[in-house]
Amino acid sequence: MFFYLSKKVAITNNVKLKCVSWNKDQGFIACGGEDGVLKVLKLETQTDDAKLRGLEAPSTLTMNANLEGHSGSVQVITWNEQYQKLTTSDQNGLIIVWMLYKGSWYEEMINNRNKSVVRGMSWNADGQKICIVYEDGAVIVGSVEGNRIWGKELKGVQLCHVAWSADSKILLFGMANGEIHIYDNQGNFMMKMKLNCLVNVTGAISIAGIHWYHGTEGYVEPDCPCLAVCFDNGRCQIMRHENDQNPVLIDTGMYVVNIQWNHTGSVLAVAGSQKVVTQDKTINTVQFYTPFGEHLGTLKVPGKEMSALSWEGGGLKIALAVDSFIYFANIRPDYKWGYCSNTIVYAYMRPDRPEYCVIFWDTKNNEKYIKYVKSLISITTCGDFCILATKADENHPQFVLVLCNSIGTPLDPKYIDIAASKEAFYTWQYRVAKKLTALEINQISWSRKEGRERIYHVDDTPSGSVDGVLDYSKAIQGTRDPICAVTASDKTLIVGRESGTIQRYSLPNVGLIQKYSLNCRAYQLSLNCNSSRLAIIDISGVLTFFDLDARVTDSTGQQVIGQLLKLERRDVWHMKWARDNPDLFAMMEKTRMYVFRNLDPEEPIQTSGYICNFEDLEIKSVLLDEILKNPEHPNKDYIINFEIRSLRDSRALIEKVGIEDASQFIEDNPHPRLWRLLAEAALQKLDLHTAEQAFVRCKDYQGIKFVKRLGSLQSESMKQAEVAAYFGRFEEAERMYLDMDRRVLQLLKTGSGDADDSLLEQAHDAIGDYFADRQK
C-alpha cells in the first residue's frame, strides 16, 4: 500500500481548522474551524479524455460553499449519509442540522442547551438516531426527524466521545479521564471497557478517537477486529467486540489527534505528530494499520499542526486538516489480484458473505468465473496459473495454497511456487493434472513426501546438493531479521529481510548462492527476465535497482559481487519488467507510467492503472480502481494497451518515411516485434527481399516460407491476393481471385449451355493451373 500527497486547498483568511468529515456517498467534504467558519467542498473529476479515469484525471472543486450560522469555533462535524444531512456543533454548544436543497445548504434544525459544549455526535448505522454527548455528562439521543428519544445526565463525569455498535444496541461513551463506559441503547450502564493498551502507562491521558466499523462493505475475514480505540499517547487497541479480552495492541509511537477506518474496515488511519529526535522537532504523520495491527506505512504531511482526517468513500483518497489547509493524499491499495493468460483475477469483499469473492475475468472472451474463498491472504499469478493463499481455519495456524488455472479450476502440482512467512520459506513443485495410472499416483504421493515440498529457515544456508526437509517446526523458529519480501524466476529465488539483507538462492535445487546488503527495507522485489537485475521498491516507495552479477571493488579494495545501480525514483507503487527484454521495464510513479530502456526513461503516460503484462513492446494495464467500484460487471474499457516509443516510432517511420529508413532505425533498436512490423509492411508493398530478411530476424519460419512461396508466383495480382489472405482480409482476397478468373468463370457459364468440349476443357485446365500454383 502506498500513499502520496496530491492536492492542497487553502481556507480563506487563514482560519485554523478543527475538524473535517468526508461524506462517503455523495462526496461532500465538510470542514469547520475558528470564528464559526464552516465550509462544504466537493472534489470532482473533470476530464474530456475518456482514457483518463480515476486518480489520474484532474480534480477540481465543484462546490465551495460557506455555511453561516455558527459564531464560535466549529468543533464537531458528522454526516448522516442515508438522509443526506450534515450535523455540526460549535464551542458554544449550538447544534445545527443542515440539508441540501437545489444546490444550496439550509438550516433544517437548530438546538442549544446553553449549558455545556458538545464533545461528540454520532449517527447510528441506519441513520435513524443520533447520540449527542456534552462535556458536563449530558447525553441526548434523538431521531432523524428531530424528536428527542431519551436523555440522561451522567453524574460526575466529563464526556468527550461517543460511538454506536453496528446493530445499534450498544453505545460507547469516552470519558475525559480516558475511561470508556459501555451502555445499552436505552442509556443503562453495562460495564467499563478493559483497556489492555494502557497497561503500565502512567500520567494523564485522553482519548484521541473511537471508531467502530459497521461492516457495511463486509469484513476482511470472519470475526475480524473492527472497533478501534486510540489515545493521545499513541497507544491503540483494536477489538472484535466491546468486551474483547484479547484485543490487537499497537503502540504508534506518536501523539495522536484522530483515527478513522476506511470504507471496508481493512485499513485504520491514525493521524497526529511524531518527534524527530535528530532534528529536535515534530512532524505531522499519518500511520496506516491493518485490523490485525500490521503497519502498512507512514505518510508525512507538511505544516505545524494536524487536527483531523477523513477517508473518501471509495478509500482511494484521504483528507487531512492541517493549520488552515486541507491536504489530499492519494491511496494506492494492495489489491488482491493477478494476471494470467488473458485473465484478470481479482478479489473483493461482499457484505452478504463471510468469504472473499474471487473473479476470474477472461478479458479475451469477456467471460467471468466466480470462486468464493474463505480467509484469502493473497493472489499470485505466473504464466497460465494462479495461486490462492488462504488460512485453513481460524482456530489453527494452518495455511493452504490452491493452484488454479485461468478459470479458477484447482489443479495438481507442477511448477515451483514460493511461499514465505517471516521466518521461513516453502517450495512446492507442482504437476499439471492429466490421466494418471495407479502406479503414477503412488509415485506422485511418494515424491511429494520425499522431494516436492521443502521448508527452509531464513537463517539456514542450504547448499542445493542435499535437499531440504519438510520440517514444519522450522516455520515457527524465531529470527532476529524477518523476511519482508520474496520473488522468484525459473532459476533464482530472492528473499528480502527487514535489515536490508538480500539472499539469493538457486532453483529448483535450493542453494544459497549469495548475500547482498542494501540500505533499505524491501516492500516489493522483482527479477528481470534473465535474472540479472533486481528491482526493489522499499516501504517509502523508493525504487532502486541492483545488478546481481556485477563484480566491483569496494572502498577497502576487496572485490565484491553485486552493485547498486545509480537510478532512483520516488513515489513508485508498482513496476513490471518486460518478459522478453532484460533492459526494459515499466513503473508507476504517482499517476504517471514511465517506460525505461537501459535505465533511460521515455516520456510519461498519464494513467493510474496496475500493469498486467509487458511483452512485445506493449503494456497491458488494468484500472482496478474502476473495476472494483462495480466488481461483478467488469468493463473492457478499463483495460488499456500502451505501445512504447520504439514501436510507435517504427510504425510512424514506415507510414510516413519509408521501409528503408525504418529498416535502419529497427537495426539500431532491434526487437522481434519491430522486425515483424517491418516484415508485414514490406509484404504489403510486395518488397519480398526486405520481408524475408525481417522474418529471419524475428525467427518467424512460417513467414519465411510464405515469402518464398510468394516469390514463386508469377502474377502480381495473385501475390497481392495471397498477402490479403495472409493478413486475414479474406473478402478482399476473394474479390481479387474472382477478378483474376473472370474469363474462367465466363467459360464455365457458357460451358453449361451449348459450348463445345474444347472450351470446357480449357476452363478446367485454367482452374487446375490456378490451384496448382496455390499449392506450390
VEXPA-997301 format. One line per 4 residues: number of its first residue (from 1); their letters; for each residue x, y, z of C-alpha. Coordinates in nm, 2 decimals, m for minus. Each point is the difference from the previous one (the first is absolute). Layout:
NUM	A	X:Y:Z  ...
This chain:
1	MFFY	0.00:0.00:0.00  0.14:0.34:m0.10  m0.12:0.36:0.05  0.11:0.34:m0.11
5	LSKK	m0.12:0.36:0.03  m0.19:0.11:m0.31  m0.19:0.33:0.07  m0.01:0.29:0.25
9	VAIT	m0.30:0.23:0.06  0.04:0.32:0.20  m0.28:0.13:0.23  m0.06:0.37:m0.04
13	NNVK	0.13:0.25:0.27  0.25:m0.27:0.13  m0.27:m0.14:0.23  0.14:m0.29:0.20
17	LKCV	m0.20:m0.32:m0.06  m0.13:m0.22:0.29  m0.18:m0.28:m0.18  m0.07:m0.15:m0.35
21	SWNK	m0.25:m0.26:m0.11  m0.04:m0.16:m0.34  m0.35:m0.12:m0.10  0.06:m0.35:m0.13
25	DQGF	m0.31:m0.02:m0.23  m0.03:0.35:m0.16  0.37:0.11:0.03  m0.06:0.32:0.19
29	IACG	0.29:0.11:0.23  m0.10:0.21:0.30  0.27:0.18:0.20  m0.04:0.23:0.30
33	GEDG	0.23:0.23:0.19  0.04:0.31:0.20  m0.23:0.31:m0.02  m0.30:m0.22:m0.10
37	VLKV	0.15:m0.09:m0.33  m0.18:m0.30:m0.16  0.05:m0.09:m0.36  m0.13:m0.28:m0.23
41	LKLE	0.23:m0.09:m0.29  m0.04:m0.26:m0.28  0.29:m0.14:m0.19  m0.10:m0.13:m0.34
45	TQTD	0.18:m0.15:m0.29  m0.02:0.23:m0.31  0.13:m0.15:m0.32  m0.09:m0.01:m0.37
49	DAKL	0.25:m0.28:m0.06  m0.18:m0.34:0.04  0.33:m0.17:0.06  0.07:0.21:0.31
53	RGLE	m0.20:m0.16:0.28  0.03:m0.02:0.37  0.30:0.15:0.18  0.19:0.11:m0.31
57	APST	m0.28:0.23:m0.12  0.02:0.36:0.12  m0.23:0.08:0.29  m0.15:0.34:0.07
61	LTMN	m0.22:0.15:0.27  m0.35:0.00:m0.14  m0.15:0.13:0.33  0.16:0.24:0.25
65	ANLE	m0.29:0.12:0.22  0.02:0.20:0.32  m0.27:m0.10:0.25  m0.08:0.29:0.23
69	GHSG	m0.16:m0.07:0.34  0.27:m0.06:0.25  0.17:0.27:0.19  0.24:m0.20:0.21
73	SVQV	0.27:m0.25:m0.11  m0.15:m0.30:m0.18  0.12:m0.31:0.18  m0.21:m0.30:m0.10
77	ITWN	m0.13:m0.09:m0.35  m0.18:m0.32:m0.09  m0.19:m0.11:m0.31  m0.33:m0.20:m0.02
81	EQYQ	0.07:m0.16:m0.34  m0.33:m0.18:m0.03  m0.21:0.32:0.04  0.26:0.24:m0.15
85	KLTT	0.02:0.22:0.31  0.30:0.17:0.15  0.01:0.06:0.38  0.24:0.25:0.15
89	SDQN	0.07:0.14:0.34  0.22:0.29:0.13  0.17:0.10:0.33  m0.32:0.17:0.12
93	GLII	m0.20:m0.32:m0.01  m0.20:0.10:m0.30  m0.11:m0.30:m0.22  m0.11:0.06:m0.36
97	VWML	m0.14:m0.27:m0.24  0.05:0.11:m0.36  m0.17:m0.13:m0.31  0.08:0.05:m0.37
101	YKGS	m0.28:0.14:m0.21  0.05:0.10:m0.37  0.38:0.03:0.04  m0.01:0.21:0.31
105	WYEE	0.03:m0.09:0.37  m0.27:0.10:0.24  m0.05:m0.02:0.38  m0.26:m0.27:0.06
109	MINN	0.02:m0.02:0.38  0.17:0.19:0.28  0.06:m0.10:0.36  0.18:0.16:0.29
113	RNKS	0.00:m0.12:0.37  0.18:0.32:0.10  0.17:m0.20:0.28  0.30:m0.18:m0.14
117	VVRG	0.20:m0.07:m0.32  m0.06:m0.30:m0.23  0.30:m0.24:0.00  m0.13:m0.27:m0.23
121	MSWN	m0.28:m0.09:m0.24  m0.07:m0.33:m0.17  m0.27:m0.13:m0.23  m0.08:m0.37:0.02
125	ADGQ	0.05:m0.23:m0.29  m0.34:0.05:m0.17  0.00:0.37:0.06  m0.32:m0.01:0.21
129	KICI	0.15:0.12:0.33  0.26:0.25:0.12  0.18:m0.01:0.33  0.14:0.33:0.13
133	VYED	0.23:0.02:0.30  0.08:0.32:0.19  0.30:0.07:0.21  m0.20:0.03:0.32
137	GAVI	m0.13:m0.36:m0.02  m0.32:0.06:m0.18  m0.10:m0.26:m0.27  m0.29:0.06:m0.25
141	VGSV	m0.12:m0.26:m0.25  m0.22:0.15:m0.28  m0.17:m0.12:m0.31  0.08:0.11:m0.36
145	EGNR	m0.33:0.20:0.00  0.13:0.21:0.30  m0.20:m0.17:0.28  0.17:m0.07:0.33
149	IWGK	m0.01:m0.38:0.08  0.17:0.01:0.34  0.24:0.21:0.20  0.22:m0.07:0.30
153	ELKG	0.24:0.18:0.23  0.31:m0.20:0.09  0.11:0.14:0.34  0.35:0.08:0.08
157	VQLC	0.15:m0.07:m0.34  0.13:0.20:m0.30  m0.09:m0.15:m0.33  0.21:0.04:m0.32
161	HVAW	m0.09:m0.28:m0.25  m0.29:m0.22:m0.10  m0.04:m0.29:m0.24  m0.28:m0.24:m0.10
165	SADS	0.03:m0.37:m0.06  m0.09:m0.14:m0.35  m0.34:m0.14:0.13  m0.08:0.33:0.19
169	KILL	m0.04:m0.19:0.33  0.31:0.13:0.17  0.14:0.35:0.06  0.36:0.07:0.10
173	FGMA	0.07:0.32:0.20  0.35:0.13:0.02  0.09:0.19:0.32  0.24:0.29:0.04
177	NGEI	0.21:m0.21:0.24  0.06:m0.27:m0.27  m0.26:m0.25:0.12  m0.25:m0.15:m0.25
181	HIYD	m0.34:m0.10:0.14  m0.24:m0.24:m0.17  m0.38:0.07:0.00  m0.30:m0.16:m0.17
185	NQGN	m0.20:0.20:m0.25  m0.24:0.12:0.28  0.27:0.16:0.20  0.05:m0.28:0.26
189	FMMK	0.36:m0.05:0.12  0.14:m0.35:m0.08  0.38:0.01:0.08  0.33:0.17:m0.04
193	MKLN	0.21:m0.10:m0.30  0.32:m0.17:0.08  0.29:0.20:m0.15  0.29:m0.24:m0.04
197	CLVN	0.19:0.25:m0.20  0.05:0.23:0.31  0.16:m0.27:0.22  0.31:0.16:0.16
201	VTGA	m0.09:0.34:m0.13  0.03:0.29:0.26  m0.10:0.36:m0.01  m0.30:0.18:m0.15
205	ISIA	m0.13:m0.14:m0.33  m0.30:0.09:m0.21  m0.19:m0.19:m0.28  0.10:0.11:m0.35
209	GIHW	m0.27:m0.20:m0.17  m0.25:m0.28:0.00  m0.12:m0.15:m0.33  m0.21:m0.30:m0.04
213	YHGT	m0.02:m0.14:m0.35  m0.35:m0.11:m0.07  0.07:m0.27:m0.26  m0.19:0.18:m0.28
217	EGYV	0.24:m0.13:m0.26  0.07:m0.34:0.16  0.30:m0.11:0.21  0.36:m0.09:m0.09
221	EPDC	m0.06:m0.34:0.16  m0.26:m0.15:0.24  0.02:0.14:0.36  0.23:0.28:m0.12
225	PCLA	0.10:0.27:0.25  m0.21:0.31:m0.08  m0.02:0.23:0.31  0.30:0.23:0.02
229	VCFD	0.08:0.20:0.31  0.31:0.23:0.01  0.14:0.23:0.26  0.21:0.32:m0.04
233	NGRC	0.31:m0.18:0.13  0.00:m0.22:m0.31  m0.13:m0.31:0.16  m0.28:m0.17:m0.20
237	QIMR	m0.21:m0.32:0.03  m0.22:m0.16:m0.27  m0.28:m0.23:0.13  m0.23:m0.26:m0.15
241	HEND	m0.28:0.13:0.22  m0.04:0.23:0.30  0.09:m0.28:0.25  0.30:m0.15:m0.18
245	QNPV	0.25:m0.12:0.26  0.27:m0.06:m0.26  0.01:0.31:m0.22  0.27:0.10:m0.25
249	LIDT	0.24:0.24:0.17  0.20:0.27:m0.19  0.25:0.26:0.13  0.01:0.25:m0.28
253	GMYV	0.29:0.20:0.16  m0.17:0.33:m0.08  m0.23:0.26:0.15  m0.34:m0.08:m0.15
257	VNIQ	m0.29:0.24:m0.08  m0.24:m0.21:m0.21  m0.07:m0.35:m0.14  m0.23:m0.14:m0.26
261	WNHT	m0.06:m0.32:m0.19  m0.02:m0.01:m0.38  m0.33:m0.10:m0.16  0.07:m0.38:0.02
265	GSVL	0.15:m0.01:0.35  0.32:m0.13:m0.15  0.23:0.30:0.08  0.01:0.22:0.31
269	AVAG	0.15:0.34:m0.04  0.15:0.16:0.31  0.08:0.37:m0.03  0.22:0.21:0.23
273	SQKV	0.36:0.11:0.04  0.33:m0.17:0.06  0.32:0.13:0.16  0.31:m0.01:m0.21
277	VTQD	0.28:m0.06:0.25  0.29:0.10:m0.22  m0.16:0.34:m0.10  m0.18:0.08:0.32
281	KTIN	m0.33:0.07:m0.17  m0.33:m0.16:m0.06  m0.15:m0.09:m0.34  m0.36:m0.08:m0.09
285	TVQF	m0.05:m0.36:m0.09  m0.27:m0.25:m0.09  0.06:m0.36:0.09  m0.20:m0.28:m0.18
289	YTPF	m0.07:m0.34:0.16  m0.20:m0.31:m0.08  m0.27:m0.12:0.24  0.27:m0.25:0.14
293	GEHL	0.25:0.27:0.09  0.23:m0.04:m0.30  0.16:0.33:m0.09  m0.06:0.09:m0.37
297	GTLK	0.19:0.32:m0.02  0.05:0.36:0.10  m0.10:0.32:m0.18  0.18:0.32:0.10
301	VPGK	m0.20:0.33:m0.04  0.13:0.35:0.01  m0.13:0.27:0.23  0.01:0.09:0.37
305	EMSA	m0.30:m0.20:0.15  m0.23:m0.26:m0.14  m0.35:0.00:0.16  m0.21:m0.26:m0.19
309	LSWE	m0.02:m0.25:m0.28  m0.28:m0.16:m0.21  m0.01:m0.28:m0.26  m0.17:0.04:m0.34
313	GGGL	m0.29:m0.24:m0.07  0.20:m0.23:m0.23  0.31:m0.01:0.21  0.22:0.15:m0.27
317	KIAL	0.05:0.34:0.16  0.04:0.14:0.35  m0.06:0.36:0.12  0.22:0.15:0.27
321	AVDS	m0.07:0.33:0.19  0.33:0.17:0.06  0.01:0.36:0.13  m0.21:0.20:m0.25
325	FIYF	0.03:m0.26:m0.28  m0.16:m0.33:m0.11  0.26:m0.23:m0.15  m0.12:m0.29:m0.22
329	ANIR	0.20:m0.32:m0.03  m0.05:m0.27:m0.26  0.00:m0.36:0.12  0.12:m0.29:m0.22
333	PDYK	m0.15:m0.31:0.17  0.16:m0.34:0.00  m0.28:m0.17:m0.19  m0.01:m0.38:0.00
337	WGYC	0.04:m0.05:m0.38  0.21:m0.16:m0.28  0.01:m0.06:m0.37  0.04:m0.33:m0.18
341	SNTI	m0.06:m0.10:m0.36  m0.24:0.29:m0.09  m0.18:m0.04:0.33  m0.01:0.26:0.27
345	VYAY	m0.05:m0.15:0.34  m0.13:0.23:0.28  m0.16:m0.04:0.34  m0.24:0.22:0.19
349	MRPD	m0.22:m0.01:0.31  m0.37:m0.03:0.00  m0.21:0.10:0.30  m0.24:m0.29:m0.04
353	RPEY	0.28:m0.27:0.01  0.28:m0.08:0.24  0.23:m0.12:m0.28  0.19:0.20:m0.26
357	CVIF	m0.15:0.00:m0.35  0.28:m0.08:m0.25  m0.09:0.07:m0.36  0.20:m0.15:m0.29
361	WDTK	m0.08:0.24:m0.29  0.10:m0.13:m0.34  0.06:0.34:m0.18  0.02:m0.16:m0.34
365	NNEK	m0.34:m0.17:0.00  m0.15:0.24:0.27  m0.10:m0.30:0.21  0.00:m0.02:0.39
369	YIKY	0.06:m0.29:0.23  m0.07:0.06:0.37  0.15:m0.18:0.29  m0.07:0.06:0.37
373	VKSL	0.31:m0.03:0.23  0.00:0.02:0.37  0.28:0.20:0.18  0.19:0.09:m0.32
377	ISIT	0.35:0.13:0.07  0.13:0.07:m0.35  m0.02:m0.07:m0.37  0.31:m0.07:m0.21
381	TCGD	0.01:m0.08:m0.37  0.27:m0.12:m0.25  m0.04:m0.12:m0.35  m0.33:m0.20:m0.03
385	FCIL	m0.04:m0.06:0.37  m0.13:0.18:0.31  0.07:m0.08:0.37  m0.25:0.09:0.27
389	ATKA	0.15:0.01:0.35  m0.26:m0.05:0.28  m0.03:m0.08:0.36  m0.13:m0.35:0.06
393	DENH	m0.18:0.07:0.32  m0.03:0.30:0.24  0.08:m0.23:0.30  0.32:m0.15:m0.15
397	PQFV	0.30:0.18:m0.14  m0.01:m0.21:m0.32  0.01:0.13:m0.35  m0.11:m0.13:m0.34
401	LVLC	0.15:0.07:m0.35  m0.26:m0.06:m0.27  0.15:m0.03:m0.36  m0.27:0.10:m0.26
405	NSIG	m0.01:0.04:m0.37  m0.13:0.31:m0.17  m0.37:m0.09:0.06  0.05:m0.08:0.37
409	TPLD	0.01:m0.38:m0.02  0.24:m0.15:0.26  0.29:m0.20:m0.15  0.25:m0.26:0.10
413	PKYI	0.36:0.12:0.07  0.25:0.09:m0.27  0.21:0.32:0.02  0.20:0.13:0.29
417	DIAA	m0.18:0.26:0.20  0.15:0.19:0.30  m0.19:0.08:0.32  0.17:0.17:0.29
421	SKEA	m0.08:0.08:0.36  0.22:0.25:0.20  0.24:m0.28:0.11  m0.01:m0.27:m0.28
425	FYTW	m0.08:m0.06:m0.36  m0.17:m0.30:m0.16  0.05:m0.14:m0.35  m0.25:m0.23:m0.17
429	QYRV	0.06:m0.15:m0.35  m0.33:m0.04:m0.18  m0.12:m0.25:m0.26  m0.28:0.08:m0.24
433	AKKL	m0.30:m0.23:0.01  m0.03:m0.27:m0.26  m0.11:m0.36:m0.03  0.20:m0.20:0.26
437	TALE	0.04:m0.37:0.05  0.00:m0.14:0.35  0.37:m0.04:m0.02  0.05:0.37:m0.09
441	INQI	m0.23:0.10:0.29  0.22:m0.20:0.24  0.31:0.16:m0.14  m0.14:0.35:0.04
445	SWSR	m0.11:m0.06:0.36  0.35:m0.14:0.07  0.18:0.29:m0.17  m0.22:0.26:0.17
449	KEGR	0.12:m0.13:0.33  0.36:m0.06:m0.10  0.09:0.27:m0.24  m0.27:0.25:m0.11
453	ERIY	m0.07:0.19:0.32  0.28:0.17:0.19  0.02:0.25:0.29  0.31:0.21:0.06
457	HVDD	0.07:0.23:0.29  0.12:0.34:m0.11  0.31:m0.03:0.22  0.10:m0.34:m0.15
461	TPSG	0.26:m0.03:m0.28  m0.12:m0.28:m0.23  0.26:m0.12:m0.24  m0.24:m0.12:m0.27
465	SVDG	0.17:m0.34:m0.03  m0.19:m0.15:0.29  m0.37:0.07:0.00  m0.17:0.17:0.29
469	VLDY	m0.27:m0.18:0.20  m0.36:0.06:0.06  0.04:0.10:0.37  m0.28:0.24:0.10
473	SKAI	0.18:0.07:0.33  0.24:0.22:m0.20  m0.30:0.23:m0.08  m0.05:0.09:0.37
477	QGTR	0.37:0.05:0.09  0.06:0.36:0.06  0.25:0.23:m0.17  0.14:0.35:0.08
481	DPIC	m0.02:0.10:m0.37  m0.35:m0.10:m0.14  m0.09:m0.04:m0.37  m0.17:0.30:m0.15
485	AVTA	m0.02:m0.08:m0.37  0.06:m0.28:m0.24  0.02:m0.05:m0.38  0.11:m0.28:m0.24
489	SDKT	0.07:m0.08:m0.36  0.05:m0.34:m0.16  0.36:m0.03:0.13  0.03:0.25:0.29
493	LIVG	m0.17:0.06:0.33  0.05:0.34:0.18  m0.10:0.04:0.37  0.01:0.36:0.15
497	RESG	0.04:0.05:0.37  m0.09:0.30:0.22  0.36:0.09:0.06  0.05:0.06:m0.37
501	TIQR	0.18:m0.33:m0.06  m0.09:m0.17:m0.33  0.06:m0.38:m0.03  0.03:m0.16:m0.34
505	YSLP	m0.07:m0.37:m0.04  0.01:m0.24:m0.30  m0.31:m0.18:m0.13  m0.13:m0.27:m0.03
509	NVGL	0.27:m0.14:0.25  m0.01:0.27:0.26  0.36:0.10:0.08  0.11:0.33:0.16
513	IQKY	0.22:0.17:m0.27  0.06:0.35:0.13  m0.09:0.25:0.27  m0.02:0.37:m0.09
517	SLNC	m0.05:0.30:0.24  m0.22:0.29:m0.09  m0.09:0.32:0.19  m0.37:m0.04:m0.02
521	RAYQ	m0.28:m0.23:0.11  m0.16:m0.16:m0.30  m0.37:0.01:m0.05  m0.02:m0.15:m0.35
525	LSLN	0.27:m0.19:m0.19  0.01:m0.09:m0.37  0.25:m0.18:m0.23  0.05:0.08:m0.37
529	CNSS	m0.05:m0.27:m0.26  0.36:m0.14:0.01  0.03:0.04:0.39  0.30:0.24:m0.04
533	RLAI	m0.16:0.31:0.17  m0.23:0.04:0.30  m0.24:0.29:0.04  m0.07:0.10:0.36
537	IDIS	m0.29:0.22:0.11  0.05:0.09:0.37  m0.27:0.08:0.26  0.03:0.37:m0.08
541	GVLT	m0.07:m0.05:m0.37  0.36:0.05:m0.12  0.10:m0.22:m0.30  0.36:m0.11:m0.03
545	FFDL	0.18:m0.26:m0.21  0.26:m0.26:0.08  0.23:m0.18:m0.25  0.03:m0.35:0.15
549	DARV	0.30:m0.11:m0.20  0.21:0.32:m0.03  0.36:m0.03:0.15  0.12:0.32:0.15
553	TDST	0.27:0.11:0.24  m0.12:0.14:0.33  0.16:0.28:0.22  0.23:m0.25:0.16
557	GQQV	0.14:m0.12:m0.33  m0.19:m0.34:0.02  m0.18:m0.13:m0.30  m0.37:m0.05:0.07
561	IGQL	m0.29:m0.15:m0.20  m0.30:0.22:m0.05  m0.04:0.38:m0.06  m0.27:0.25:0.07
565	LKLE	m0.08:0.19:m0.32  m0.02:0.38:0.00  m0.37:0.03:m0.10  m0.23:0.09:0.28
569	RRDV	m0.37:0.10:m0.03  m0.24:0.12:0.28  m0.37:m0.05:0.05  0.00:m0.33:m0.19
573	WHMK	m0.28:m0.24:0.08  0.02:m0.26:m0.28  0.25:m0.13:m0.26  0.03:m0.28:m0.26
577	WARD	0.29:m0.13:m0.19  m0.05:m0.08:m0.37  m0.03:m0.38:m0.05  0.22:0.00:m0.31
581	NPDL	0.27:0.27:0.06  0.22:0.02:0.32  0.06:0.38:m0.05  m0.37:0.10:m0.03
585	FAMM	m0.24:0.08:0.28  m0.30:0.21:0.08  m0.08:0.16:0.33  m0.28:0.20:0.16
589	EKTR	0.10:0.33:0.17  m0.30:0.18:0.15  m0.24:0.03:m0.29  0.26:m0.05:m0.28
593	MYVF	0.14:m0.31:m0.17  0.36:0.02:m0.11  0.17:m0.25:m0.23  0.38:m0.04:0.04
597	RNLD	0.25:m0.15:m0.25  0.35:m0.05:0.15  m0.10:0.23:0.29  m0.10:0.28:m0.24
601	PEEP	m0.36:0.12:0.03  m0.25:0.07:m0.28  m0.25:0.28:0.03  m0.27:m0.10:0.26
605	IQTS	m0.35:m0.11:m0.06  m0.28:0.13:0.22  m0.18:m0.30:0.16  m0.06:m0.16:0.34
609	GYIC	m0.04:m0.36:m0.13  0.17:m0.30:0.14  0.24:m0.17:m0.25  m0.11:m0.34:m0.11
613	NFED	0.25:m0.09:m0.26  0.30:0.14:m0.19  0.08:m0.19:m0.31  0.07:0.06:m0.37
617	LEIK	0.05:0.37:0.07  m0.36:0.03:0.12  m0.12:0.06:0.36  m0.34:m0.12:0.11
621	SVLL	m0.13:0.19:0.29  m0.33:m0.04:0.20  m0.19:0.27:0.19  m0.07:m0.20:0.31
625	DEIL	m0.13:0.30:0.19  m0.28:0.03:m0.26  m0.07:m0.38:m0.03  m0.04:m0.04:0.38
629	KNPE	m0.26:0.28:0.01  m0.23:m0.26:m0.17  0.20:m0.32:0.02  m0.28:m0.23:m0.12
633	HPNK	m0.02:0.17:m0.34  0.36:0.07:m0.12  0.02:0.22:m0.31  0.26:m0.05:m0.28
637	DYII	0.04:0.38:m0.01  0.20:m0.04:0.32  0.27:m0.19:m0.18  0.25:0.23:m0.18
641	NFEI	0.28:m0.10:m0.23  0.30:0.23:m0.04  0.26:m0.03:m0.27  0.35:0.11:0.10
645	RSLR	0.18:0.27:m0.19  0.22:m0.22:m0.23  m0.31:m0.18:m0.12  m0.18:0.32:m0.06
649	DSRA	0.30:0.16:m0.18  0.05:m0.30:m0.22  m0.36:0.00:m0.11  0.02:0.37:m0.07
653	LIEK	0.32:m0.04:m0.20  m0.15:m0.28:m0.21  m0.32:0.20:m0.07  0.16:0.34:m0.07
657	VGIE	0.36:m0.04:m0.10  0.04:m0.35:m0.16  0.12:m0.35:0.06  0.37:0.07:m0.06
661	DASQ	0.03:0.26:0.27  m0.22:m0.20:0.24  0.22:m0.30:m0.06  0.31:0.20:0.11
665	FIED	m0.18:0.12:0.31  m0.10:m0.35:0.09  0.36:m0.12:m0.06  0.11:0.25:0.26
669	NPHP	m0.29:m0.09:0.25  m0.05:m0.38:m0.07  m0.29:m0.19:0.14  m0.20:m0.29:m0.15
673	RLWR	m0.32:0.20:0.01  0.16:0.28:m0.21  0.14:m0.24:m0.26  m0.35:m0.16:m0.02
677	LLAE	m0.15:0.35:m0.06  0.25:0.06:m0.27  m0.06:m0.34:m0.16  m0.37:0.06:m0.01
681	AALQ	0.04:0.35:m0.15  0.24:m0.14:m0.26  m0.25:m0.27:m0.09  m0.27:0.26:m0.06
685	KLDL	0.24:0.17:m0.25  0.11:m0.33:m0.14  0.36:0.08:0.09  0.08:m0.37:0.04
689	HTAE	0.37:0.04:0.06  m0.05:0.23:0.30  m0.29:m0.21:0.13  0.21:m0.32:m0.01
693	QAFV	0.29:0.17:0.18  m0.24:0.13:0.27  m0.16:m0.34:0.05  0.34:m0.15:0.04
697	RCKD	0.09:0.26:0.27  m0.32:m0.08:0.20  0.05:m0.37:m0.05  m0.34:m0.05:m0.17
701	YQGI	0.04:m0.32:m0.20  m0.36:0.01:m0.12  0.05:0.35:m0.13  0.32:m0.10:m0.18
705	KFVK	m0.18:m0.29:m0.18  m0.28:0.23:m0.10  0.24:0.26:m0.16  0.17:m0.28:m0.19
709	RLGS	m0.33:m0.13:m0.13  m0.10:0.36:m0.11  0.33:0.03:m0.19  m0.09:m0.30:m0.21
713	LQSE	m0.33:0.15:m0.11  0.01:0.18:m0.34  m0.31:0.22:0.03  0.02:0.33:0.20
717	SMKQ	m0.37:m0.02:0.05  0.02:m0.35:0.14  0.28:0.11:0.24  m0.22:0.29:0.13
721	AEVA	m0.29:m0.24:0.04  0.22:m0.25:0.20  0.13:0.29:0.22  m0.36:0.11:0.07
725	AYFG	m0.09:m0.35:0.10  0.32:m0.02:0.23  m0.13:0.31:0.19  m0.34:m0.14:0.04
729	RFEE	m0.17:0.22:m0.26  m0.19:m0.29:m0.15  m0.27:0.19:m0.18  0.25:0.22:m0.17
733	AERM	0.20:m0.30:m0.10  m0.31:m0.18:m0.13  m0.08:0.31:m0.21  0.35:0.01:m0.15
737	YLDM	m0.01:m0.37:m0.09  m0.34:0.05:m0.16  0.13:0.29:m0.21  0.30:m0.21:m0.11
741	DRRV	m0.23:m0.29:m0.11  m0.28:0.19:m0.18  0.08:m0.17:m0.32  0.00:m0.35:0.16
745	LQLL	m0.34:0.08:0.16  m0.13:0.12:m0.34  0.12:m0.32:m0.16  m0.16:m0.21:0.26
749	KTGS	m0.33:0.18:m0.04  0.00:m0.04:m0.38  0.11:m0.37:0.04  m0.32:m0.08:0.18
753	GDAD	m0.19:0.08:m0.31  0.08:m0.06:m0.36  0.38:0.05:0.01  0.23:m0.26:m0.15
757	DSLL	0.21:m0.24:0.21  0.33:0.17:m0.09  m0.11:0.33:0.17  m0.11:m0.19:0.31
761	EQAH	0.33:m0.19:0.01  0.19:0.33:m0.02  m0.20:0.14:0.30  0.08:m0.31:0.20
765	DAIG	0.37:0.03:m0.08  0.00:0.36:0.11  m0.16:m0.10:0.33  0.25:m0.28:0.04
769	DYFA	0.29:0.24:m0.07  m0.13:0.24:0.26  m0.02:m0.25:0.28  0.33:m0.16:m0.10
773	DRQK	0.17:0.35:0.04  m0.16:0.04:0.34  0.13:m0.33:0.12  0.36:0.06:m0.11
